[in-house]
Amino acid sequence: MDQDEKYIREALNEALVALDEGEIPIGAVVVWKDRIIGRGHNMTEKLGDATAHAEMIAITAATEALGGKYLNDCTLYVTIEPCPMCAGAMAWSQLGRLVYGAPDQKRGFSFFEPSLLHPSTEVEYGILTDECSSLLVDFFKSKRK
């Protein structure tokens, strides 16, 4: 298994925690030197905070672990394409690399403004796309019943 798949699976594990907690199942991890230094899953309902997205929580944990605000040597893995708010946070933290599983056709940053990320941030996507998107699709189907 390659590194990107390995860490997207870790993000999927975080998404399952969100699902168990009744949150939208999105998960994220931040990796530095082949070590997870930040984990997050959606906690907007639990915290009553619209900004408590998986990526935001993982970024905060990672900056605390590193003792600084910049993540230029880090990769953030997330199950679904980040929203514009999270992309902005990645820009401010100067994230080195972003890897996401599935695109978000409605709220993903690239559909609004692809240049929201820091200019030096590398982007990869399409890792375990089906697993990442089906978790989210199934969640919303269950809410519509």
C-alpha positions as CSV (number, residue, x, y, z in Angstrom):
1,M,0.0,0.0,0.0
2,D,1.4,3.4,-0.9
3,Q,1.7,6.3,1.6
4,D,-1.2,8.3,0.3
5,E,-3.6,5.3,0.5
6,K,-2.3,4.5,4.0
7,Y,-3.0,8.0,5.3
8,I,-6.3,8.4,3.5
9,R,-7.3,5.2,5.3
10,E,-6.4,6.9,8.6
11,A,-8.6,9.8,7.6
12,L,-11.4,7.4,6.8
13,N,-11.0,6.0,10.4
14,E,-11.5,9.5,11.7
15,A,-14.6,9.9,9.4
16,L,-16.0,6.8,11.0
17,V,-15.6,8.3,14.5
18,A,-17.5,11.3,13.2
19,L,-20.2,9.0,11.9
20,D,-20.5,7.2,15.3
21,E,-20.9,10.7,16.9
22,G,-23.7,11.7,14.5
23,E,-21.5,14.1,12.7
24,I,-21.1,14.4,8.9
25,P,-18.5,11.7,8.3
26,I,-15.4,13.6,7.2
27,G,-11.9,12.9,8.6
28,A,-8.5,14.3,8.3
29,V,-4.9,13.7,9.4
30,V,-1.8,15.8,9.1
31,V,1.5,13.9,8.5
32,W,5.0,15.2,9.1
33,K,8.1,13.0,8.5
34,D,5.9,9.9,8.1
35,R,4.2,10.5,11.4
36,I,0.6,11.6,12.2
37,I,0.9,14.8,14.2
38,G,-2.8,15.9,13.9
39,R,-6.1,14.1,13.7
40,G,-9.6,15.5,13.2
41,H,-13.1,14.7,12.3
42,N,-16.1,16.9,12.0
43,M,-17.3,18.1,15.4
44,T,-19.7,20.9,14.4
45,E,-22.7,19.4,16.2
46,K,-20.8,18.4,19.3
47,L,-19.1,21.7,19.7
48,G,-22.0,23.8,18.3
49,D,-19.3,25.5,16.1
50,A,-19.8,25.8,12.3
51,T,-16.0,26.0,11.9
52,A,-15.2,22.7,13.6
53,H,-14.4,20.9,10.4
54,A,-12.1,17.9,10.4
55,E,-9.4,19.8,8.6
56,M,-9.5,22.8,11.0
57,I,-9.2,20.4,14.0
58,A,-6.3,18.5,12.4
59,I,-4.5,21.7,11.5
60,T,-4.8,23.0,15.1
61,A,-3.5,19.7,16.5
62,A,-0.6,19.7,14.0
63,T,0.5,23.3,14.8
64,E,0.4,22.5,18.5
65,A,2.5,19.4,17.9
66,L,5.1,21.3,15.9
67,G,5.0,24.4,18.1
68,G,4.4,26.8,15.3
69,K,1.8,28.0,12.8
70,Y,3.3,26.8,9.6
71,L,2.9,23.3,8.1
72,N,5.0,23.7,5.0
73,D,6.7,20.3,5.5
74,C,3.4,18.5,6.2
75,T,0.7,16.7,4.2
76,L,-2.9,17.0,5.1
77,Y,-5.0,14.0,4.1
78,V,-8.8,14.4,4.1
79,T,-11.6,12.2,2.9
80,I,-13.5,14.9,0.9
81,E,-12.3,18.0,-0.9
82,P,-12.0,20.9,1.6
83,C,-14.4,23.8,1.6
84,P,-13.2,27.3,1.0
85,M,-12.9,28.1,4.7
86,C,-10.6,25.1,5.2
87,A,-8.6,25.8,2.1
88,G,-8.0,29.3,3.5
89,A,-6.7,27.9,6.7
90,M,-4.4,25.7,4.7
91,A,-3.1,28.7,2.9
92,W,-2.5,30.6,6.1
93,S,-0.6,27.6,7.5
94,Q,1.4,27.3,4.3
95,L,0.5,23.6,4.0
96,G,3.0,21.8,1.9
97,R,0.7,19.2,0.4
98,L,-3.0,18.4,0.3
99,V,-4.3,14.9,-0.5
100,Y,-8.1,14.3,-0.6
101,G,-10.2,11.3,-1.5
102,A,-13.3,12.5,-3.3
103,P,-14.3,15.8,-4.8
104,D,-17.1,17.8,-3.3
105,Q,-19.3,18.9,-6.2
106,K,-21.3,21.4,-4.1
107,R,-18.9,23.0,-1.6
108,G,-15.3,22.0,-2.6
109,F,-12.8,24.9,-2.8
110,S,-11.8,24.2,-6.4
111,F,-15.4,24.9,-7.6
112,F,-15.3,28.3,-6.1
113,E,-11.7,29.5,-6.3
114,P,-8.9,27.0,-7.0
115,S,-6.3,29.6,-6.0
116,L,-7.4,29.7,-2.3
117,L,-4.5,27.4,-1.3
118,H,-1.0,28.7,-0.8
119,P,0.9,28.9,-4.1
120,S,3.4,26.2,-3.1
121,T,0.9,23.7,-1.9
122,E,0.9,20.5,-4.0
123,V,-2.5,18.9,-4.5
124,E,-3.4,15.3,-5.2
125,Y,-6.8,13.7,-5.2
126,G,-8.7,10.6,-6.2
127,I,-7.2,8.3,-3.5
128,L,-9.9,5.8,-2.4
129,T,-12.5,8.0,-4.0
130,D,-15.3,5.4,-3.9
131,E,-14.8,4.7,-0.2
132,C,-14.6,8.3,0.7
133,S,-17.6,9.4,-1.2
134,S,-19.9,6.5,-0.4
135,L,-19.5,7.1,3.3
136,L,-20.8,10.7,2.8
137,V,-23.5,9.7,0.3
138,D,-24.8,6.9,2.6
139,F,-24.9,9.3,5.5
140,F,-27.0,11.9,3.7
141,K,-29.3,9.1,2.3
142,S,-30.0,7.9,5.8
143,K,-30.9,11.5,6.9
144,R,-33.4,11.9,4.1
145,K,-35.5,8.8,5.1
